């Protein structure tokens, strides 16, 4: 089939209904051209199209619905295996269904008959995915969290992206890298970094926590080190960047334009994101010594 996306059965019938009047009115040569086109568009065999166009092109329900191949016993076994192995994805579970079922049966957790074992070995990946989707619908859903108060400090900050071909230096994407490890509770070190889009010039400073005092001090240190004027600061929507104290701080620099990324669009700070992975790799060995670095 020439088209990349396959037509559904309903779309095929609709297309044939539109083409049938043209097909019936055409001469022999014209019908051949139309059949070539319909073959390409629908992906159906030429003889099948001829037979279908000679009859009604309305889709009719089956006289008898097809019986389910995998019934309740397979569903129960799938659910039990899925729960026992911590809800792993269908792609990993489906090739190992028989061996996992045998393990559970050995420990008396599953009654495995010969028929059930045969069906678990035959069931396809698509069917397993569908069953998992049905199982998830049976699970109780958590109540939706009530939205918290909107950050007032973001009200007049425009959402935008810095152009990748910015012609002059001074337009900085800003980010705060967390070095908390697996536990994000308590105070821990961060890296405040600024990347100039035009030149790629980067400045970084280590800070402890993310209070407005340490954030202000970190920005002051960076502004003193940058060899050209900073004209644009573009962080994400974090409250560590936008609060009343930081707004007061940036008011001291009227030439600096503030903007922010769109919510949940991490690629708006694409230059910073590219640097983050290399930054973490570079400084991973220094995190243990970060306490002494911060005692400046």
C-alpha positions in Angstrom: 0.0 0.0 0.0 1.4 3.4 -1.0 -0.1 5.4 1.8 1.7 5.2 5.2 -1.5 5.2 7.3 -3.9 2.2 6.8 -7.6 3.0 6.2 -10.1 1.6 8.7 -12.9 -0.6 7.4 -15.5 2.2 7.8 -13.2 4.6 5.9 -12.9 2.0 3.1 -16.7 1.6 2.8 -17.2 5.4 2.8 -14.6 5.8 0.1 -16.1 3.1 -2.1 -19.6 4.7 -1.7 -18.1 7.9 -3.1 -16.3 6.1 -6.0 -19.2 3.7 -7.0 -21.2 6.3 -9.1 -18.1 7.2 -11.1 -17.2 3.6 -11.5 -20.6 2.6 -12.9 -20.7 5.5 -15.3 -17.2 4.9 -16.7 -16.3 2.9 -19.8 -13.9 -0.1 -19.7 -10.7 1.9 -19.8 -12.1 4.4 -17.2 -13.0 1.6 -14.9 -9.4 0.3 -15.1 -8.0 3.7 -14.1 -10.4 4.0 -11.2 -9.6 0.5 -10.0 -5.9 1.3 -10.1 -6.6 4.3 -7.9 -8.8 2.4 -5.5 -6.2 -0.4 -5.1 -3.6 2.2 -4.2 -5.8 4.1 -1.7 -7.5 1.2 0.1 -4.9 -1.5 -0.2 -7.6 -4.0 -1.3 -7.2 -6.6 -4.1 -8.6 -5.7 -7.5 -11.0 -8.6 -7.7 -12.3 -7.8 -4.2 -13.0 -4.2 -5.2 -14.9 -5.4 -8.4 -17.1 -7.7 -6.3 -17.8 -5.1 -3.7 -18.7 -2.4 -6.3 -21.1 -4.8 -7.9 -23.1 -5.1 -4.7 -24.1 -2.8 -1.9 -21.3 -0.9 -0.3 -23.1 -0.5 3.0 -21.4 -2.2 5.9 -23.7 -4.9 7.5 -23.3 -6.5 10.9 -22.3 -10.1 11.2 -25.1 -12.6 11.3 -23.3 -14.2 14.3 -20.7 -12.4 16.4 -17.3 -14.2 16.8 -16.8 -15.8 20.1 -14.0 -14.7 22.3 -10.8 -16.7 22.0 -9.4 -15.9 25.4 -12.1 -16.1 28.1 -12.4 -15.3 31.8 -9.9 -17.9 32.9 -7.2 -16.3 30.8 -8.1 -12.8 32.1 -7.9 -14.0 35.7 -4.5 -15.6 35.0 -3.2 -12.5 33.3 -4.4 -10.3 36.1 -2.8 -12.5 38.7 0.5 -12.7 36.9 0.6 -9.0 36.2 -0.1 -8.1 39.9 2.4 -10.7 41.1 5.2 -9.3 39.0 4.6 -5.6 40.0 2.6 -4.5 36.9 5.4 -4.7 34.4 4.7 -3.6 30.9 3.0 -5.9 28.3 6.1 -5.9 26.1 8.2 -7.6 28.9 5.5 -9.8 30.3 4.0 -11.3 27.1 7.1 -13.3 26.0 7.4 -14.8 29.5 3.8 -15.6 30.4 4.2 -19.4 30.4 7.3 -19.5 32.5 5.9 -16.9 35.0 2.6 -18.9 35.2 4.6 -22.1 35.9 6.5 -20.4 38.7 3.2 -19.2 40.3 1.7 -22.7 39.9 4.7 -24.3 41.5 4.0 -22.2 44.7 0.3 -22.9 44.6 -0.6 -19.3 43.6 -2.2 -20.2 40.2 -4.1 -23.2 38.9 -2.5 -23.9 35.6 -4.3 -26.3 33.3 -2.9 -27.6 30.0 -5.4 -25.5 28.0 -4.6 -22.3 30.0 -0.9 -22.8 29.5 -1.4 -23.3 25.8 -3.4 -20.1 25.5 -0.9 -18.1 27.5 1.7 -19.2 25.0 -0.4 -18.2 22.0 -1.8 -14.9 23.2 -0.5 -11.9 21.3 1.1 -8.7 22.5 -1.8 -6.5 21.3 -4.4 -8.6 23.2 -2.3 -8.4 26.4 -2.1 -4.6 26.1 -5.9 -4.5 25.6 -6.5 -6.6 28.7 -4.2 -4.5 30.8 -6.1 -1.4 29.7 -9.3 -3.1 30.9 -7.7 -4.1 34.2 -6.7 -0.5 34.8 -10.3 0.7 34.4 -11.3 -1.5 37.3 -8.8 0.1 39.7 -10.1 2.9 41.9 -9.0 6.3 40.7 -7.5 8.9 43.0 -9.4 12.1 43.4 -8.1 14.9 41.3 -5.9 17.3 43.3 -7.4 20.7 43.8 -5.3 23.3 42.1 -3.3 25.4 44.5 -3.2 29.2 44.4 -1.6 30.7 41.3 1.8 32.3 41.7 1.1 36.0 41.6 4.7 36.8 40.7 4.1 35.2 37.3 1.1 37.3 36.4 2.9 39.9 34.2 5.9 37.7 33.1 5.5 36.9 29.4 5.9 33.3 28.2 8.2 33.0 25.2 11.3 31.2 23.8 14.6 32.8 23.0 15.3 32.6 19.3 18.0 30.1 18.4 19.6 32.6 16.0 19.8 35.5 18.5 22.2 37.9 16.8 23.8 39.5 20.0 25.0 38.1 23.3 23.2 38.7 26.6 20.1 36.5 26.3 20.5 33.8 29.0 18.5 30.6 29.6 18.5 29.9 33.3 18.0 26.6 35.2 18.6 25.2 38.7 20.1 21.7 38.8 19.1 19.7 41.9 21.8 17.5 43.6 19.4 15.8 46.1 20.0 12.2 45.1 17.1 9.8 45.7 15.8 11.8 48.7 14.6 15.3 48.0 13.8 16.2 51.6 15.9 18.7 53.6 18.6 21.1 52.4 21.0 20.0 49.7 23.2 21.6 47.1 22.1 23.1 43.8 23.8 24.5 40.7 22.5 27.7 39.4 23.5 28.0 35.7 23.0 30.5 33.0 23.7 29.8 29.3 24.0 32.6 26.7 22.1 31.6 23.5 24.3 33.5 21.1 27.8 32.6 22.3 27.2 29.5 24.4 28.9 31.3 27.3 27.9 29.5 30.5 28.2 30.6 34.2 27.5 28.3 37.1 27.5 28.8 40.9 26.9 26.3 43.7 24.2 27.2 46.3 22.8 25.5 49.3 19.0 25.3 49.2 16.9 27.6 47.0 15.8 30.4 49.3 15.6 33.9 47.9 18.8 34.9 49.8 21.0 32.2 48.2 19.3 32.7 44.8 19.9 36.5 44.9 23.5 35.9 46.0 24.0 33.4 43.2 22.7 35.7 40.5 24.8 38.6 41.9 28.0 36.5 41.6 27.1 35.5 38.0 26.3 39.0 36.9 29.7 40.2 38.2 31.5 37.5 36.2 29.7 37.7 32.8 32.0 39.7 30.5 29.1 41.4 28.6 25.8 43.0 29.6 23.0 40.7 30.5 19.8 41.9 28.8 17.4 38.9 29.0 16.8 36.3 31.7 14.7 33.2 30.8 14.1 30.6 33.5 11.3 28.1 33.9 8.2 28.8 36.1 9.7 27.7 39.4 8.9 29.7 42.5 12.6 30.0 43.3 12.9 32.3 40.3 9.6 34.2 40.5 8.6 35.5 44.0 8.2 38.9 45.5 11.8 39.0 46.8 13.3 38.1 43.4 11.0 40.5 41.6 12.4 43.2 43.9 15.9 42.1 43.2 15.5 42.2 39.4 13.8 45.7 39.7 17.4 46.9 40.4 18.3 45.9 36.9 15.8 47.7 34.6 17.7 46.8 31.5 17.2 43.1 32.1 14.1 41.7 30.4 12.4 38.7 32.2 10.5 36.0 30.5 9.5 32.4 31.3 9.0 29.1 29.7 5.5 27.6 29.0 4.3 25.3 31.8 5.3 21.6 31.3 7.4 22.5 28.2 10.9 21.7 29.3 12.3 22.1 25.8 11.6 25.8 25.9 15.0 25.9 27.7 16.6 23.7 25.1 20.2 25.0 25.5 20.1 24.5 29.2 18.6 21.0 28.9 21.5 20.0 26.6 24.0 21.3 29.1 22.3 19.6 32.1 23.3 16.1 31.3 26.9 16.9 30.7 26.9 19.1 33.9 25.6 16.2 36.0 28.2 13.8 34.6 31.0 16.3 35.1 30.2 17.2 38.7 28.9 13.9 39.9 32.2 13.1 41.6 32.3 16.5 43.3 28.9 16.2 45.0 30.4 14.5 48.0 32.7 17.5 48.5 29.9 20.0 47.9 29.6 20.8 51.6 33.1 22.3 51.6 32.5 24.1 48.4 29.5 25.9 49.9 31.3 27.2 52.9 32.5 30.3 51.1 
